[in-house]
Amino acid sequence: MSQRTLELGFSGHSEERRVEVPPDAPPPWDLRSDLKVAGKPHPRLEARLKVTGAARYTADQRLPGMIFAGAVRSPHAHARVRRLDLSRAKKLPGVLYSEAYPQREVRYAGQAVAALAAESEQVLDDALALVEVDYEVLPHVVRTEDALAEDAPAVAGRRNVRQGRGMRRGSLRRVEEAHARADVVLTREYRTQVQTHTCLEPHGSVARWEGDRLTVWASTQATFAFRQTLARALGISAAQVEVITEHMGGGFGSKFGADAWDVFAARAARATGRPCFFMLDRRAEHLVAGNRPDSIQRCTFSVRRDGKLLGAQVTSHGTAGLGRGAGVLNPAIYAFEATYSDQYDVLTHAGSARAFRAPRHPQGVFALEGMLDELAEAIGMDPLELRRKNDPHPVRQAQYDVGAEAIGWSRRKPSGSSPGPLKRGLGVAAARWAHNARPGTAVRCRIGRDGSVLVANGSQDIGTGTRTILAQIVAEELGLPLAAVEVRLGRTRDPYGHGSGGSVTAPSIAPPARRAAYACRQRLLAAVAAALGCEAESLSLREGRVHGAERELSFAAACGLLPTESIEATATGGPEDMSYPSFTREVAGVQFAEVEVDAELGTVRVVKVVAVQDCGLVANPLLARSQINGGVLQGISYALHEERILDARTGDMLNANLLDYKILGAREVPEIVAIPFSVANGRTSTGMSSLGEPPTVPTAGAVANAVANAIGARVRSLPITPEKVLAAIAEAERTRRASDGEKKKKKKKRIF
């Protein structure tokens, strides 16, 4: 072990830490590191492929002899299948394979009852229409509030309301004691909607058998988990399966593991001896491919007049359909004296939820940040000052200053005081995330005698720019330009990589990539030293050359001195890469929003968002801004537009398409000031941390607070539609008039 002193923190707020570095590992990067390639704003390597349409996604695969698969889906939210007849469909020329799913009941609209594979998409459509299903429609419940009723139809088992492990936290007694000491105690109800993932690339895969080996082109954000679950379903070993994900058109948490349609495609391909293509249509995407659960949050928060937050009590109910995971995260950001959270899953006859970019966070933060603004107004304090007073995180404290200056917080007016029908408002919200670096990811680096450099990992690039980051890290370690490094991703024949979830990819893949490149570097310098008759320690790699005391060589010439055709090293991320002392325990972010509200029409236009986001040492500022922009846009869409609408009478989804399911459009994109906030956290050898999910967490809260500031009334449910805005304005006006009336009555009493 060697001793190193690191300078950790951020500009204007740093400290020194002594660390021990293993002999086979490079010294960790810190604030003093003079990086030449890593940390620079390089365009993503695959940019040209994507903008020219040359990038091949799963849905682009067209293999010789390929057949097409699809499913027959229940139109009912709850029904008993009395008869299922595939005979007419199977007799149709061109139908090659079929499966019926014998089940007594279907429990959500869209649930598959059968699947077919045919010569062409036209034959497939005709065959699906010939399948005969006789349903006995049963009572159903699809809305959370309806499922809470005592007489609601049972979804699974006897009770629709369930509480899993860890869904009750904190001390109710301590919270009640804190409330008793407070000057202001507020109780409010906040609601969020069900949001579907709406990935531009649908779920699905293409399967091809060659003997007993299976190759699958899959739209997945977890190539190795997909391989494992598919192999298990087929009764074969994972070694017989190769999963390929060259490019992805979005996953957002919904594409982990193999689904029923992927298993069917593999079975159909095996039975027919022909490749099988099975991609969901847009309606099925909305119905069966997951969603973000809704929430009904009853919040009681308390505060002293001096702004000290005291108690936070939240009781929440949400539906994940037939699944679980409808909890929320609320007061974790701020230093309340006591907190208590009591959360419940509510079963409904709807498709199950799946992980969705920052699960539980946007719902909880929307309510948390709204409550903070309401407390600030109640005690007459600036809402930003209330946050500063109760936020112990040093990074967020600095981010508040940066963001406030960028948005122009000093021009914020009292709520509802903006003149005229077009009213401007400013809002703020914060977020936290974990340093999610996970051990186990492996990266292989190979340097050829011809000077070529290849870095390989089997995980996917979900769209965050993993290829580019890998190339930057390896190029930095080898002293090369970015173009000199080739990256191979998305094939499970290469070393293991984690799925893209929890924002783990970059912080998990970066340390082993750097260590593998470091090992190759050391071996290359040793070979050059042997050939030149000098000490390896006297040599260095930079700017594409090997530099020595008396001589220097080009990188290609140095590689020509290798005793073998290539040198190779594979490094696996482990504790030695990820256990350095951290500057902070979490990733921090702050967002400010400016909106314009038409008080006559109720429409909301987001004018500007300033997003200040910590992601450790910034791997690539251009890619970081891209991730922040994407998170903000998805957050605005969640705040103003997106909502799964189920017909309570039929249980069917009324907007299962991209016409009626509203998402943010290009014309609605505001000015976004994305500020990657570089923090040398010291946790790993590269200092890079999570970024993919945190930027979407605070957006809805910031937008909602800005709307309240603009109109002087609060909309406590998402999405913030014109109808809700007008209703909030009308209610605020009624309350004001009633208050004025009471004041006049009291004044008359004093006169007489």
Buried (B, 14 or more C-beta within 10 A) or exposed (E): EEEBEBBBBBEEEBEEBEBEBBEEBBEBBBBEBEBBBBBBEBEBBBEEBEEEEEBBBBBBBEBEEBBBBBBBBBBBBBBBBEEBBBEEBBEBEBBBBBBBBEBEBBBBBBBBBBBBBBBEEEBBEBBBEBBEBEBEEBEBBBBBBBBBEEEBBEBEEEEBEBEEEEBBEBEBEBBBBBBEEBEBBBEBEBBBBBBBBBBEBBBBBBBBBEEEEBBBBBBBBBBBBBBBBBBBBBEBEBEBBBBBBBBBBBBBBBBBBBBBBBBBBBBBBBBBEBBBBBBBBBBBBBBBBBBBBBBBBBBBBBBBEEBBBBBBBBBBBBBBBBBBBBBBBBBBBBEBBBBBBBBBBBBBBBBBBBBBBBBBBBBBBBBBBBBBBBBBBBBEBBBBEBBBBBBEBBBBBBBBBBBBEBBEBEEBBEBBEBEEEBBBBBBBBBBBBBBBBBBEBBBBBBBBBEBBBBBBBBBBBBBBBBBBBBBBBBBBBBBBBBEBBBBBBBBBEBBBBBBBBBBBBBBBBBBBBBBBBBBBBBBBBBBBBEBBEBEBEEBEBEEBBBBBEEEBBEBBEBBBBBEEEBBBBBBBBBEBBBEBEBBBEBBBBBBBBBBBBBBEEBBBBBBBBBBBBBBBBBBBBBBBBBBBBBBBBBBBBBBBBBBBEBEEEBBBBEBBEEEEBBBBEEEBBBEBBBBBBBBBBBBBBBBBBBBBBBBBBBBBBBBBBBBBBBBBBBBBBBBBBBEBBBBBBEEBEEEEEEEEEEEEEEEEEEEE
